[in-house]
Amino acid sequence: MSTAIPTDDDEMPTEVDFSGGTRGKFYQPGMKLNLPVYLDADVQAYLAAIATRKGIPLSDVANDLLKREIEIIETAKG
């Protein structure tokens, strides 16, 4: 297989050979993907301190805060 260098970071090399590939090899119907969320360093540090103090994962702290914010927004809409 050739290793041509792409001209742009978003482009695949022109000489990639997919002839031996299998379509759908990793497809799983109904599979749920959790997308990563990147926090600013200061926000992450603040939430990490709260998580450590409470003894819970940082993701739980972030989700709890976001759920409360969503509840406030939805209440204000009504």
Residue pairs with C-beta under 8 A, 6 or more apart in sequence:
1 15
1 16
1 17
2 13
2 15
2 16
2 17
3 13
3 15
4 13
4 14
4 15
4 16
5 13
6 12
6 13
6 14
37 62
39 47
39 62
44 58
47 58
47 61
47 62
47 65
48 58
50 61
51 57
51 58
51 60
51 61
54 61
